[in-house]
């Protein structure tokens, strides 16, 4: 049969309408024949709501994309060309715990950084590995496009512990940074190019170009002050100290605030958790509002309210990537892939986030050499954390999990690391069977 079969695991996500919109917009060059939306029983209600909206969107657009809804992952995967993953193991209730428990110990509670990022990885990696095993059997030639966080750690685990070579990790941070830079410079984003390199949520813009001219220094001058203008819905825009950002000399991503402005970010989280709840609790309310909108039988487009979610444009990035692979576009996109020497400061077999040429054979990383000395150590420390955390997720080794928690730069000591680890293991026990094997 002609056309493409795409499977989205976590199809009941509030982001799915953006994905559907992206496929509709690109249909002339990306002829999606079937889109299978897959979820688990706990997400069935949302799947049905989102699936009905997806069908209305396709009907309104007049494109022949068949939308299928199922709880049977294996049925969906058979013969797929692309598989996207946007899952949340434990749902938003698990994220609430990821954010609240560390705060009790005076540590940042955040979905993909610090203890929260560790535990999201510990819950998620075994499930993604199961998906990979199913893909090896049912659609061995399909590309896995993962935008489940922590995307870098997940990509690391897939590359290191599965047979799947056709895997790409994806993040909305670079696209958000490019849009932010364009806004600060007052230009259309098509005129902006950024040399991205680093890790997921630890990526830097090594050079910023406007119409081919290097404007990094000019941009850096504009970023100092109370607000930088480059952030995301889920990260407070504190701006950057003018002397610090000038000394750094390159463009940090919004998540760097957790590392360079730790105390202020922690104080803000503590204040917000008392006032309006953690970010996860805020997102739960946003999602409730979105799904009420999605239920409207007269709604047949992606509602603008979706942009309140911190992950807006994930799906746009995914559609761009699939479109470029399918059409061998050979354009440049920042994605998470095997390093293969692109960043000299990181092992060749590790996952990195770097600009790549996107071909029908997959991404080709563009070499950047060594990262600048001022940021190299932090990136290497986070890569060590990801490596050890991925091993802990696969093996269920308590000591590796403790080591990962302790070496994360947001955790101040081994004693606090152990306390947080023990409490979070117990809190997430239902989703961490690898750590609670029965004693034989």
N, C-alpha and C positions, 0 to 999 in steps of 0.2 A: 504494500500500500504506500502511496505517496504521502508526504507530509511527515511531521515530527511528532513523536510521543514524548510528553514531558510528565514526570511524576513529581508532585510536591508533597513531601512528608512533613506533617504539621500544617496541613491544608486548612484547618480551622482557625488559623492565625488571623488576627486583625489586619495583618499586612497583605493578605492574599489579594484583595481588590486591586492593590497597586501592581501586583504581579500580572494579574489578568489584563489590566489596562496596558501594561507594557507589551504584552503579547499581541493585543489588539492593534496597537499603534504600529507594530512592526510586521504585521501579518504579510504584507506584500513580499517582504524579503525573508521572513521567518514563518513559514507556513505550518503552524502548529495544528496537527490533525486532532490530537487528543490531549487533554489536560486532566490528569487524575489527581484529585485532592484526597489525601490520606490522613487519617488521624486515629487516635486511640479512643476506646469507649468513653473515657472521662471528657473527651473533647467533642463528642458526637453532636451535641446540641449546637455548638458554635460552627461545626463543620456544615451542618444542614443550613444554618442561616447564611454563612459565607458562600456556600455552594449555590444557594438560590440566587443570591446577588450576582455571582459570577455568571450564571446562566442568563440572567436579565441583561447584564453588560454585553455579553456576546451577541445576544439576540438584537439588542439595540444597535450594535455596531454592524450587524449584518455579515459577520465573518463565520465560516463553517467550522468553528472549534467545538468539539464535543467535550463537555464537562462531565466527568464521572466522579462520584463521591463513594468512598469505601473506607471500611475499617480493616480491610484485608490487604496488608502491605504487599504480600507476595503476589497476589493477583494483579495488583497495580503495576508492579515492577517488571513483569514479564514483557520483554521486548522494548523496554524504554530506551530512548536516545539520550535524554538528560534527566537527572534526578536532583532536585533541590531539596535541601533540608533546612527547616526553620522550626525546630522543636524546642520545647521547654519541659524538661523532665521534672515532674513535681508541680508543674504549673506555677502561677504567680505566687501561690502560698509558699512555695519553696524559696522564691526570690525574697519574699518578706523576711524569712528566717536568715537568709544570706546577708541581708542588710542590717537587721536588728541585732543579731547576736554579737558581731564584732564591736558594735557601738557600746555595748555593755562594758567592754574592756578598753575603751578609749582608742579603738582602731577603726579606721574607715570601713564602712559597710557599703560595698558597691558591687554591682552585678558581675563585672568582669575583672575587677582589680582586687588585689589583696585576698583575704579569706573567702569572700563571696565568689570571686573568680575561680579560686581553687575548687570550691565545692560545686560550682556549676559544672566545671570540667569533670570532677569525679563522678557526678551523676550522668553526664551526657556522653562521655567517651565510650563506655560499654554499649550504649544503645546505638551510637553511630557505627561501631564496629560490627554489630549484628546486621545493620543495614548493608554494610559493605559485603558481608558474607552472602546475604541474599542477592545482592547485585552481581557478585562473582558467578552465581549460579544462574540467575534469571535474565540478566542484561549485562554481560561481561564487558561489552564495548561502550557502555554508557559513561558519560561524564557525571561525576558527583560534584555538584556545586553546593558547597556548605556555607550557609550564613547563620548557622547556630553558634552563639557565643559560648565560651571564649574561642573564637574562630581560629586563632593562631595555635592554641593548645590542641584543639580538635584536629586541625590539619597535621600538626606534628605527630599526633598519635596514629592517624591513618597512614601517613607515610612510613612510620617506624614499625607499626605492629600489624598491618594488614598487607594483603597482596595488591591492593588497589593503587595503581599508578595514576589513573585518570581522575585526579581529585584536585579541586581548586577551592581555597577558602576565600570568602568574600566579606567585605566590610563597607559600611556606608560612611566611615570617617573620612577617607580621602575625597570622596565626591562632595561631602559637606565642607571640607577645607577648601576645595577649589571654588565652590559657590561662595564661601565666606570671603576668600581673597578677592574674587571678582566684585563682590559688594563693596569691600573696603576701597578697592581701586576705582570703583564706579564704572566698570566695564562689563560687557557680556562675557560669560564664563568661557565661551568658545575661543576667546582670545588669550586665555590663561593656560599655561602649562607649568606643572610642578614636578620636579624630580623627587619622587617618593622613595624612601628606603628606611627599613627598620623592621619592626614586628607589628602584629595586630594590636591596635590601641597603644602602640609604642612606636608609631611611625613619624618620621620627620620629613619636612620639605627641604631638601638640601639646596635646592635652587628654585626660585620663582621667576617665571618668564612671562612677559606681556608682548605679544606679537613677535616673539623670538628674542626680545631684549631682556637681559637679566635685570630684574627690578627687586631683587631680594632685599637689598639695603634700604630702598625706598619704602618697601612694605614694612620692614622691621620698625622704621621710624613711626609709621602709622599705628603700630600695635601697642604702643605704650599708653598707659592711662588706666582709667577705671574699667573700661571695657575694651576687649580686643575686636569684637565684632565677628570673631570666628569661634563658634562653639556649637553645642547641640542642645536639644530641648531638655536633656537629662543632666546637663553639666553646667554649673554656675559659671557665668562669664565674669571672672575677676580681673580680666585684663592682665597685663604683664608690667612689672617694674621696668622702666625705660632703660636703666643701666644693665639689668639682667638680660633682657631680650637683645640688647645691642651686643653684649658680651657673647651671648650664645651664637648669634649671627645666622641662625637658620630657623625655619618655621616649625615650632612644636605643634603637636596635635592637641585637641581639647583635653584628652585624658592625661596629658603631662601635668595638668594642675594637681592631680593627686600625688605626684612625686615632688614637684617643685614648690607647691603651696599646700603641703600636707596639713599643717595645723589649721589654717584658715578653712580649708575644705572640710576637715573634721568638725570644727566648730559649727559650720553651716549645717552639716548633716545632723548634728545633735539638736540644733535649734529647730530645724525643719521637722525632725521626727517627733518632737514634742508638739509642734504647732499644727502640722497638717499630715503627719505620718511620713514614713520613708518613701522613696521614689516608687517602690513597688506598690505601696498602698495608693499612691496618687494614680499610677498607671491602671490599677484595678478599676478605679472610678472612670478613667478615660475610656477604658475598654468597654465598660458597661454602657456608657453613652454611645460608643461607636456601634455596638451590637444592636442597640435599640434603633439606631439609624439604619443599619443593615437590614433590619426586619421589614422596613417600609417597602411594600410591594411596588410602589411608584419610583423607588430609587433604582437607577440603572447606570450609575457612574460611581467612580471612587469619590467619596465625600472629602472635601478639603480638611475636615476635622482630623483626618488621619495623620496630618503633619504634626499634630501635638505629640505623637509618639516619638521617642528618641531615636527609633530606628527607621524613621522615614528615609526613603530613597535606597534602602537595601534592595528592594525589588527592582528598582530602576537599574541599579548596578548589575543585578543578576540578568535582567533582560538584555542589557548591553553586551554582557559577556557571552551569553548563549548565542546572540545574534552574530557576534564577531567570530566565534568558533565555527558556527554553521556556514557562514559566508566567507571564511578565510580572509577577514578584513585586514589583518595585519596592522591594526591600530594599536595604540599604547594605552594600557589600563593597569592600575595598581591592584595586584591580587596577592593572595597567600599561596606560595608554591615552594617546592624544594629549591633550596638556595643555589646549588650547582655553581658555587664560586662567585655569585653576583655580589655578595657582601663579604669582603675578605675577613671581616672580624667575626663571622659566624660559621660554624661547621657546614661543609657542603651538603650534608645529608639532613640538615634541619630546615624547618619551615621558616620563611621570611615573608615580609610584606614589601613588595618592590614593584616598580614599573616593569611591565612585560609587553612584548609584542605578542598579540593574540592571533594565533593561526589555527587552521583546521586540525593541526596535530597537537594543539594546546599552547599554553603560554611559554614564551622564551624570555627568561629574566634578563634584564639589561644590567650589565656590570657597573657598579659604582665604586669599586675598590673598598678601602677601609672607611668606616664611619669616622666622622670627626672625633678627635680625642675627648672633648668635653662630654659627649653623649655615648661614647663607645662602651664604657663600663656599665652604665645603667642598662643599656640594651642587652649586653651579655649577661647581666645578672637576671633580667627577666627571662631570657632564653634558658638559663639554667633552671629557673623556677618552672618554666613550661615543660622542660625535659623530665625533671624529677616528678612533677605532678602527673604527667601523662603515664609514666611508669607506675605510679601509685594507683591511678585509675584502672589500669589494665590488670595489675597484680593483686590489688586489695591489700597491699603491704602498708601497715600502720606506720612503720618507721619512715618509709619513703614519703608518706603523706605529711608526717611531722617535719621532715626535712624540708619539703616544699614550702610548708607554711612558714617555717623559720627563716628560710633564705629570701622570702619575699620582702622587698624593702619597706613595705607599709606595716610590717609586723615588727614591733620594737625589741622583742627578746624571745628566747626559747621557752621561758616559763609561760609567758602570755600565749605564745603559739600553741603550747600543749593544752592550755585551758580552753582556748577557742576551738581547737581541733576536737577535743573530747566532747564538748557540748554540741558542736555542729554535727559530729558523727551520730550522736544519739538523736538529734533533732531530725536528721535526714535518713534515719535507719532504714525506712521502707524503700528507699531508692538507692541504697548502697549495699546490695547483697554481697558484693565481693569482699567487704570488710567484716562481714558477720557470718562467715562460713561455719557450719556446725562442726564441733570437735568430734573427730572419729575415735 
